Amino acid sequence: MTNIKLKRILMKALKISLLLVAVVVLTVSVISKDAVVQEETNTYKEYTPKNQVVIERKKGKVITAG
């Protein structure tokens, strides 16, 4: 009977230990992910009317049937 109780106590301790390890690992991964996101820079080029080049602009005419 005491052997069964000892096994239950050890299993509870093991479960609690694994739970604590999982919480620590997830916490560290979230912290490292936040650090990577803060270092990210814009990868796109911003356009303004001054740096855009218009190659060809024509006024379109609407042809009506009538």
PEKA-V119494 format. One record per helix or strand of 3 or more residues. SS is the DSSP state (hx for helix, st for strand). FROM is the first residue (numbers start at 1). LEN is the number of residues. Records with the same first field share a line. If there is no record, write none. Layout:
SS->FROM-LEN  FROM-LEN
This chain:
hx->2-37  49-3
